[in-house]
Amino acid sequence: MRRTRAHTALAALGATALALSGCGTGADDDGEAGGELTIGTMTMPQSLDPAEAMGAALPFFQAVYDTLLLREPDGSYAPMLATDWSYDESRTELQLELRDDVTFTDGTPFDAEAVQANLERFPEAGGGQAQTLSDLEEVEIVDDHDVVIHLEQPNPALLFYLSDAAGLMANPNALDDDTLATEPDGTGPYELDTGNTAIGSTWAYTRSDDYWGEDLPYDEVTITVFDNENALVNGLRTGQINSALIQEVDQQDVVADDEDLHTVDQDIDMQSLLLFDREGEMNPALGDTEVRQALNYALDREAMLEHLRSGQGEITNQIFGPESVAYDPELDTYYDHDPERARELLAEAGHEDGVELTLPKMQEIVGDPLATSIENDLGDVGIDVTWDNLDEGDAIQSIMVEQAYPGMVMNNAQPASEWVTIVELVLPGTFNFLGTMDDTIAERTAEIQQAPEGEAADAAQELNRHLVEEAWFVPFYRMTYQHVTDDSVEVEPQSGMAVPSLYNYSPLD
């Protein structure tokens, strides 16, 4: 499962992926819109209920559900099911004006009641993104086509979330049963073709004849699941699929040798050692800032990037990416490779005899070369790493529920919205499940949360520097992924996502 793992591994998306299936024809022979688009992926949704949507599985849902807002490829927002939106001065009330000409398949109108039902259900349904609406207080119906979203406190990423999983709108009549898992009911540009869909292998969609919006270029879209990138690349080279995301550098090399394939690079996922136990509850040594700093100084990131990814990526020491206002280019190289300094820090913290560190190893995320590289670099300064091999089914229970490990190697996207990163990685919750905080982080995050739109940069950069100086994380690098297409399709990367939105594909002229 070498996939967009930041949002799939721990959510157990793609627990089973089957082999090659389907054939994509791209545009019609004359290059005009029509025909079939077939996308290859290594991510599989557990369900087509929008409450379960997240990460790299989003295109499966975009085919059949519209979101309240449309997130453009550059990360800006445009009308979709909501035509206009505005905040009050406190930024705890967001008013949405809704389209008045949209219905679900059975004739149920898309209206304020539908929005209320979907949004209030989303945080209660327990999906992988449920926490993104954890601040929701209520959805007030003003009239049939106007709602006000009331928040307990400002949520600077709310527009992002309304263009993502939380904004997917399903028929309210289907929310109280289990049919959405295999029978999606939305207002999207396509309908699920159940006759040509094989759950676990292939999802087939056909154009909706009465779609309210502008038609997407393809009459049919097929998303086919693969279990390895070698099969993905073979599918591209033999014309069985039109497009796929390729992450592994050896497969990127194969693509580079095929003049019939086209690539678009995107640096999006940060690979890092995420530390959970910053107060030393499980491993007392990690409660010392000096030990966490030693971890950062010990790693030879340049060698890791060169040997593990053939230089395909950018070294970084920070969790925020270049599109975020929190980003500071100086922090990318804050920790040089300095084993001697790492040893000094361990000694200063009273660990001159070394530190033992046990980490989970899921082959899908931590391959043997990466594990060996980390083990050798840390071992060189006196940090003895033991890897516990876990399969994907055990990982959620062991890491997130039993909280058996003080950290883990993970891939996380670096979206433009600093608040998305803060919620996912910094604030108590998903990857800070031990609830670690300090006064500086509490103060800076409060400033960011309360800041008027466009005025959070200073506080965000101060937070970023504090996180780096306190070594809350051990980032390695941002990885270069490739969006690969055949000569019938072009694709535009999506800001904040490793996979393109479904709307970003078009026939190649």
PLY file of the C-alpha trace (Angstrom):
ply
format ascii 1.0
element vertex 509
property float x
property float y
property float z
element edge 508
property int vertex1
property int vertex2
end_header
0.00 0.00 0.00
2.44 2.65 -1.16
-0.16 5.33 -1.51
-1.05 8.74 -0.23
-0.64 7.33 3.21
-1.09 10.37 5.41
-4.82 10.07 5.22
-5.28 6.42 4.43
-3.16 4.19 6.61
-4.54 5.11 10.00
-8.06 5.55 8.69
-7.88 2.02 7.26
-8.78 3.25 3.80
-7.63 0.82 1.19
-7.39 -2.17 3.49
-7.76 -4.37 0.43
-6.67 -3.45 -3.08
-7.20 -5.74 -6.03
-5.37 -6.00 -9.29
-5.65 -4.47 -12.72
-9.10 -3.96 -14.21
-10.73 -1.63 -16.68
-9.67 0.11 -19.86
-9.58 3.87 -20.38
-10.13 5.51 -23.74
-9.73 9.18 -22.75
-11.45 11.53 -25.15
-13.23 10.58 -28.34
-10.95 9.91 -31.30
-11.36 13.51 -32.52
-10.08 14.86 -29.20
-13.44 16.32 -28.17
-15.01 15.80 -24.78
-16.65 12.46 -24.26
-15.42 8.91 -23.96
-14.03 7.42 -20.78
-11.47 8.49 -18.24
-9.90 5.71 -16.19
-7.89 6.65 -13.11
-5.62 4.20 -11.37
-5.17 4.43 -7.63
-3.93 2.53 -4.60
-6.53 4.02 -2.32
-9.87 2.33 -1.79
-12.84 3.83 0.06
-14.44 1.72 2.74
-17.79 3.24 1.85
-19.35 5.86 -0.42
-21.15 7.44 2.50
-19.76 11.01 2.49
-19.22 10.81 6.24
-16.43 8.34 5.43
-14.73 10.47 2.78
-11.16 11.62 3.26
-7.80 12.19 1.64
-6.86 10.38 -1.51
-10.29 8.73 -1.75
-12.04 12.05 -2.40
-12.42 11.59 -6.21
-14.62 8.53 -5.60
-17.03 10.86 -3.80
-16.68 13.92 -6.06
-18.16 11.89 -8.89
-21.52 11.56 -7.18
-21.61 14.34 -4.56
-21.12 18.06 -4.88
-19.55 20.09 -2.11
-20.92 23.34 -0.72
-17.84 25.16 -1.98
-15.52 24.29 -4.84
-11.81 24.32 -4.11
-9.98 25.39 -7.24
-6.64 23.81 -8.20
-4.79 26.80 -6.72
-6.61 26.42 -3.40
-9.00 29.35 -3.81
-12.74 28.89 -3.28
-15.54 29.24 -5.78
-19.32 28.74 -5.67
-20.72 25.24 -5.98
-23.89 24.31 -4.09
-23.44 27.52 -2.11
-23.40 30.60 -4.32
-22.20 33.10 -1.73
-20.88 33.13 1.83
-19.90 35.62 4.48
-18.71 35.65 8.10
-19.87 37.80 10.95
-17.32 39.92 12.81
-16.62 37.21 15.39
-16.04 34.63 12.64
-18.21 32.18 14.53
-21.17 32.55 12.15
-20.90 31.72 8.46
-23.90 32.52 6.29
-24.35 30.50 3.11
-26.64 31.34 0.21
-27.66 28.13 -1.56
-28.61 27.27 -5.10
-32.35 27.04 -5.63
-32.36 24.85 -8.77
-30.83 21.57 -7.55
-32.60 18.34 -6.65
-31.52 14.85 -5.70
-32.40 11.90 -7.92
-35.73 11.21 -6.21
-36.80 14.83 -6.54
-35.90 15.86 -3.00
-34.77 19.48 -3.17
-31.31 20.52 -2.20
-32.13 23.21 0.31
-31.37 24.51 3.78
-32.81 21.41 5.45
-30.50 19.19 3.41
-27.49 21.27 4.45
-28.54 21.18 8.09
-29.02 17.41 8.04
-25.66 16.73 6.39
-23.54 19.11 8.42
-25.01 18.17 11.79
-24.63 14.47 11.01
-21.01 14.72 9.84
-19.23 15.18 13.20
-21.47 12.58 14.85
-20.96 9.90 12.21
-17.42 9.12 13.34
-15.66 9.23 9.98
-11.98 9.94 9.58
-12.60 13.68 9.14
-15.33 14.04 11.79
-13.11 16.27 13.93
-13.04 18.95 11.23
-16.53 20.02 12.32
-16.02 19.40 16.02
-16.66 23.10 16.72
-20.08 23.01 15.06
-22.79 24.30 17.39
-25.78 24.29 15.06
-26.92 24.96 11.52
-29.65 27.59 11.56
-32.20 27.57 8.76
-32.95 31.17 7.77
-35.17 30.26 4.83
-35.26 27.56 2.16
-31.98 28.65 0.60
-30.08 30.40 3.37
-28.36 28.88 6.37
-26.09 30.15 9.11
-23.39 27.83 10.45
-22.85 28.59 14.14
-19.50 27.61 15.65
-18.48 27.36 19.28
-15.25 29.14 18.32
-13.68 30.38 15.09
-12.51 27.71 12.67
-10.04 29.31 10.23
-10.16 26.24 7.97
-13.96 26.01 7.72
-14.08 27.02 4.04
-11.44 24.37 3.31
-13.52 21.74 5.08
-16.71 22.79 3.26
-14.86 22.19 -0.01
-13.69 18.82 1.28
-15.32 15.82 2.96
-17.49 17.85 5.35
-19.01 19.76 2.44
-20.23 16.72 0.47
-24.03 16.82 0.33
-26.12 13.63 0.30
-29.86 13.20 -0.01
-31.19 13.77 3.54
-33.68 10.93 3.00
-30.77 8.49 2.82
-28.83 9.65 5.87
-30.56 7.43 8.39
-29.90 4.08 6.74
-26.88 2.22 5.38
-27.62 2.50 1.68
-25.13 5.31 0.98
-22.22 2.94 1.50
-22.92 1.24 -1.85
-25.72 3.38 -3.31
-24.54 6.99 -3.22
-27.28 9.60 -3.53
-26.00 13.08 -4.24
-26.29 15.88 -6.77
-22.94 15.24 -8.48
-21.96 15.12 -12.14
-22.06 11.32 -12.32
-24.07 8.37 -11.10
-22.57 5.11 -9.90
-22.87 2.44 -12.59
-23.60 -0.51 -10.32
-23.58 -2.98 -13.21
-19.96 -2.23 -14.04
-18.79 -1.59 -10.49
-16.99 -4.33 -8.57
-16.56 -3.07 -5.00
-12.96 -3.60 -3.98
-11.67 -3.40 -7.54
-13.46 -0.98 -9.86
-15.89 1.90 -9.43
-17.65 2.93 -12.64
-19.56 6.18 -13.09
-21.73 7.44 -15.93
-22.66 11.01 -16.69
-25.81 12.28 -14.96
-28.20 13.43 -17.68
-29.77 16.14 -15.55
-26.74 17.52 -13.74
-27.40 21.11 -12.70
-23.85 22.36 -13.35
-21.35 22.47 -16.16
-20.65 19.00 -17.51
-17.23 17.52 -16.91
-15.44 16.44 -20.10
-15.97 12.68 -19.84
-19.14 10.62 -20.36
-17.76 7.84 -18.16
-15.24 7.77 -15.34
-13.74 4.59 -13.94
-11.53 4.46 -10.86
-9.56 1.22 -10.61
-7.69 0.05 -7.52
-4.23 -1.52 -7.72
-2.11 -3.17 -5.06
1.29 -1.86 -6.16
2.83 0.90 -8.24
4.47 -1.48 -10.68
1.00 -2.58 -11.75
-0.07 1.07 -11.98
2.79 1.92 -14.30
2.14 -1.16 -16.41
-1.49 -0.07 -16.67
-0.40 3.34 -17.91
2.04 1.91 -20.43
-0.45 -0.58 -21.86
-3.35 1.88 -22.11
-5.49 0.24 -19.45
-5.62 3.45 -17.42
-5.18 7.08 -18.38
-3.77 8.59 -15.21
-2.24 7.73 -11.86
-0.24 9.21 -9.00
3.25 7.67 -8.80
5.20 8.09 -5.57
8.01 5.52 -5.67
11.19 6.78 -7.30
11.97 3.48 -9.04
8.60 3.60 -10.76
9.11 7.28 -11.58
12.31 6.21 -13.35
10.33 3.72 -15.42
7.86 6.44 -16.39
10.71 8.76 -17.38
11.90 6.19 -19.92
8.51 6.05 -21.67
8.12 8.94 -24.10
4.37 8.26 -24.43
3.73 9.17 -20.80
3.56 12.70 -19.40
4.35 13.80 -15.87
3.56 16.77 -13.66
5.60 17.03 -10.45
4.16 18.07 -7.10
5.90 18.37 -3.73
3.10 17.75 -1.25
3.61 15.06 1.41
6.03 15.57 4.28
7.59 12.39 5.57
8.57 12.59 9.21
8.83 10.95 12.59
5.74 12.21 14.38
6.37 12.37 18.11
3.38 11.83 20.41
5.08 11.53 23.80
6.56 14.99 24.30
6.00 14.86 28.05
7.74 11.53 28.54
4.71 9.53 29.67
5.70 6.41 27.70
9.35 7.13 27.10
10.73 9.55 29.73
13.64 10.60 27.52
11.29 12.20 24.99
10.09 14.59 27.68
13.48 16.32 27.39
13.69 18.92 24.64
17.37 18.11 24.21
16.56 14.51 23.30
14.01 15.55 20.70
16.55 17.99 19.28
19.15 15.22 19.23
16.81 13.15 17.08
16.73 15.98 14.58
20.49 16.55 14.56
21.19 12.83 14.20
19.43 12.34 10.87
21.37 12.83 7.65
18.45 14.12 5.61
20.50 14.84 2.52
21.72 11.25 2.39
18.21 9.97 3.10
16.73 12.02 0.28
19.44 11.01 -2.16
19.58 7.32 -1.34
15.91 6.67 -0.61
14.30 9.00 -3.16
17.05 9.71 -5.70
16.94 13.35 -4.66
13.25 13.67 -5.56
12.04 16.09 -2.91
13.10 18.91 -0.61
14.63 18.65 2.84
12.53 20.23 5.57
12.53 20.60 9.34
9.04 22.11 9.55
5.52 20.73 9.28
4.16 23.68 7.27
4.60 23.74 3.50
5.57 26.59 1.15
1.96 27.51 0.38
1.18 28.24 4.03
1.65 31.66 5.61
3.33 29.82 8.51
6.16 28.66 6.27
9.65 30.02 6.89
12.30 28.87 4.37
15.04 29.27 6.97
13.44 26.54 9.08
13.82 23.92 6.36
17.47 23.53 7.35
17.29 24.50 11.03
18.86 21.18 12.08
22.03 20.34 10.18
23.30 16.78 10.27
25.48 17.06 13.36
25.96 13.75 15.21
28.39 15.31 17.67
25.85 17.95 18.67
23.25 15.18 19.05
25.53 13.30 21.44
26.19 16.50 23.44
22.46 17.13 23.80
21.84 13.57 24.99
24.57 14.00 27.58
23.18 17.36 28.71
19.82 15.67 29.28
21.48 12.93 31.35
21.35 10.24 28.68
25.04 9.81 27.93
24.50 6.04 28.10
21.97 6.25 25.29
18.22 6.14 24.74
15.99 3.26 23.67
13.14 4.02 21.28
10.52 1.54 20.11
8.50 2.52 17.04
5.79 0.82 14.94
6.74 -0.34 11.47
4.05 -0.77 8.86
5.63 -1.97 5.63
3.13 0.15 3.73
4.71 3.28 5.22
8.16 2.31 6.47
9.98 0.17 3.97
13.12 -1.66 4.98
15.54 0.91 3.45
13.90 3.77 5.34
13.83 1.78 8.58
17.51 0.92 8.21
18.47 4.50 7.44
16.71 5.84 10.53
18.02 3.04 12.71
21.62 3.61 11.60
21.58 7.42 11.94
19.99 7.36 15.38
22.10 4.44 16.51
25.25 6.35 15.60
24.50 8.90 18.34
23.29 6.42 20.95
19.57 6.18 20.23
18.74 2.49 19.87
15.66 1.99 17.68
13.55 -1.16 17.87
10.88 -1.62 15.19
7.65 -3.46 15.99
6.20 -4.90 12.78
2.47 -4.19 12.49
-0.01 -4.91 9.74
-2.51 -2.27 8.79
-5.33 -3.90 10.70
-3.32 -3.85 13.95
-1.97 -0.34 13.50
-5.06 1.65 14.41
-5.65 -0.34 17.58
-2.03 -0.31 18.69
-1.10 3.27 17.80
-4.25 5.31 18.20
-6.37 3.33 20.66
-3.91 1.53 22.91
-1.40 4.39 22.49
1.40 1.88 22.63
4.10 3.93 20.91
5.72 7.32 21.59
5.76 8.20 17.89
5.54 6.86 14.36
6.86 7.51 10.89
4.10 9.02 8.80
3.40 10.97 5.62
1.27 14.11 5.99
0.14 16.60 3.39
1.23 20.23 3.72
-1.84 22.21 2.65
-2.01 25.96 2.14
-4.27 26.37 5.16
-2.09 26.53 8.25
-5.11 25.73 10.41
-5.63 22.37 8.72
-2.09 21.41 9.72
-2.51 22.82 13.22
-5.69 20.83 13.84
-4.25 17.61 12.46
-0.79 17.73 14.03
-0.54 20.34 16.79
-3.77 20.71 18.77
-4.98 17.87 20.97
-6.69 15.39 18.68
-5.73 13.19 15.75
-1.92 13.09 15.97
-1.62 14.77 19.36
-3.80 12.24 21.11
-1.90 12.68 24.39
-3.00 16.31 24.41
0.43 17.90 24.84
0.42 21.71 25.01
2.58 24.52 26.32
1.88 28.19 26.96
3.46 29.41 23.71
1.53 26.97 21.56
-1.71 27.77 23.37
-1.18 31.51 22.93
-0.10 31.39 19.28
-2.87 29.00 18.21
-5.44 31.20 19.97
-4.10 34.23 18.08
-4.29 32.39 14.78
-7.80 31.16 15.52
-9.08 34.62 16.43
-7.22 36.59 13.75
-9.23 38.38 11.06
-8.90 36.83 7.63
-5.43 37.35 6.19
-3.87 38.55 9.45
-2.57 35.31 10.99
0.86 35.19 9.34
2.95 36.60 12.19
1.42 34.35 14.85
1.61 31.34 12.50
5.30 31.88 11.82
6.01 32.36 15.53
4.21 29.09 16.23
6.16 27.34 13.49
9.52 28.50 14.85
8.58 27.45 18.38
7.58 23.96 17.19
10.89 23.60 15.35
13.00 24.92 18.23
11.22 22.66 20.71
11.58 19.74 18.28
7.95 18.70 18.48
8.46 16.81 15.22
11.27 15.19 13.27
10.52 15.98 9.61
12.67 14.45 6.88
11.64 15.97 3.56
8.79 16.90 1.26
8.48 14.18 -1.35
8.10 14.81 -5.05
5.17 12.88 -6.45
4.32 12.61 -10.13
0.92 12.86 -11.76
1.34 10.62 -14.80
-0.98 10.56 -17.80
-1.06 9.00 -21.23
-1.17 11.16 -24.35
-4.97 11.58 -24.26
-5.33 13.30 -20.88
-3.90 16.27 -19.03
-4.23 16.85 -15.32
-3.67 19.80 -12.99
-2.42 19.16 -9.44
-4.69 20.15 -6.57
-3.41 22.46 -3.87
-3.45 20.72 -0.51
-4.05 17.24 -1.93
-1.69 14.60 -3.26
-4.32 13.42 -5.75
-6.03 15.78 -8.19
-9.68 16.60 -7.78
-11.90 14.83 -10.28
-12.58 18.24 -11.84
-8.89 18.66 -12.77
-8.81 16.17 -15.67
-9.40 17.15 -19.29
-8.72 15.77 -22.77
-5.30 16.67 -24.12
-5.61 18.84 -27.23
0 1
1 2
2 3
3 4
4 5
5 6
6 7
7 8
8 9
9 10
10 11
11 12
12 13
13 14
14 15
15 16
16 17
17 18
18 19
19 20
20 21
21 22
22 23
23 24
24 25
25 26
26 27
27 28
28 29
29 30
30 31
31 32
32 33
33 34
34 35
35 36
36 37
37 38
38 39
39 40
40 41
41 42
42 43
43 44
44 45
45 46
46 47
47 48
48 49
49 50
50 51
51 52
52 53
53 54
54 55
55 56
56 57
57 58
58 59
59 60
60 61
61 62
62 63
63 64
64 65
65 66
66 67
67 68
68 69
69 70
70 71
71 72
72 73
73 74
74 75
75 76
76 77
77 78
78 79
79 80
80 81
81 82
82 83
83 84
84 85
85 86
86 87
87 88
88 89
89 90
90 91
91 92
92 93
93 94
94 95
95 96
96 97
97 98
98 99
99 100
100 101
101 102
102 103
103 104
104 105
105 106
106 107
107 108
108 109
109 110
110 111
111 112
112 113
113 114
114 115
115 116
116 117
117 118
118 119
119 120
120 121
121 122
122 123
123 124
124 125
125 126
126 127
127 128
128 129
129 130
130 131
131 132
132 133
133 134
134 135
135 136
136 137
137 138
138 139
139 140
140 141
141 142
142 143
143 144
144 145
145 146
146 147
147 148
148 149
149 150
150 151
151 152
152 153
153 154
154 155
155 156
156 157
157 158
158 159
159 160
160 161
161 162
162 163
163 164
164 165
165 166
166 167
167 168
168 169
169 170
170 171
171 172
172 173
173 174
174 175
175 176
176 177
177 178
178 179
179 180
180 181
181 182
182 183
183 184
184 185
185 186
186 187
187 188
188 189
189 190
190 191
191 192
192 193
193 194
194 195
195 196
196 197
197 198
198 199
199 200
200 201
201 202
202 203
203 204
204 205
205 206
206 207
207 208
208 209
209 210
210 211
211 212
212 213
213 214
214 215
215 216
216 217
217 218
218 219
219 220
220 221
221 222
222 223
223 224
224 225
225 226
226 227
227 228
228 229
229 230
230 231
231 232
232 233
233 234
234 235
235 236
236 237
237 238
238 239
239 240
240 241
241 242
242 243
243 244
244 245
245 246
246 247
247 248
248 249
249 250
250 251
251 252
252 253
253 254
254 255
255 256
256 257
257 258
258 259
259 260
260 261
261 262
262 263
263 264
264 265
265 266
266 267
267 268
268 269
269 270
270 271
271 272
272 273
273 274
274 275
275 276
276 277
277 278
278 279
279 280
280 281
281 282
282 283
283 284
284 285
285 286
286 287
287 288
288 289
289 290
290 291
291 292
292 293
293 294
294 295
295 296
296 297
297 298
298 299
299 300
300 301
301 302
302 303
303 304
304 305
305 306
306 307
307 308
308 309
309 310
310 311
311 312
312 313
313 314
314 315
315 316
316 317
317 318
318 319
319 320
320 321
321 322
322 323
323 324
324 325
325 326
326 327
327 328
328 329
329 330
330 331
331 332
332 333
333 334
334 335
335 336
336 337
337 338
338 339
339 340
340 341
341 342
342 343
343 344
344 345
345 346
346 347
347 348
348 349
349 350
350 351
351 352
352 353
353 354
354 355
355 356
356 357
357 358
358 359
359 360
360 361
361 362
362 363
363 364
364 365
365 366
366 367
367 368
368 369
369 370
370 371
371 372
372 373
373 374
374 375
375 376
376 377
377 378
378 379
379 380
380 381
381 382
382 383
383 384
384 385
385 386
386 387
387 388
388 389
389 390
390 391
391 392
392 393
393 394
394 395
395 396
396 397
397 398
398 399
399 400
400 401
401 402
402 403
403 404
404 405
405 406
406 407
407 408
408 409
409 410
410 411
411 412
412 413
413 414
414 415
415 416
416 417
417 418
418 419
419 420
420 421
421 422
422 423
423 424
424 425
425 426
426 427
427 428
428 429
429 430
430 431
431 432
432 433
433 434
434 435
435 436
436 437
437 438
438 439
439 440
440 441
441 442
442 443
443 444
444 445
445 446
446 447
447 448
448 449
449 450
450 451
451 452
452 453
453 454
454 455
455 456
456 457
457 458
458 459
459 460
460 461
461 462
462 463
463 464
464 465
465 466
466 467
467 468
468 469
469 470
470 471
471 472
472 473
473 474
474 475
475 476
476 477
477 478
478 479
479 480
480 481
481 482
482 483
483 484
484 485
485 486
486 487
487 488
488 489
489 490
490 491
491 492
492 493
493 494
494 495
495 496
496 497
497 498
498 499
499 500
500 501
501 502
502 503
503 504
504 505
505 506
506 507
507 508
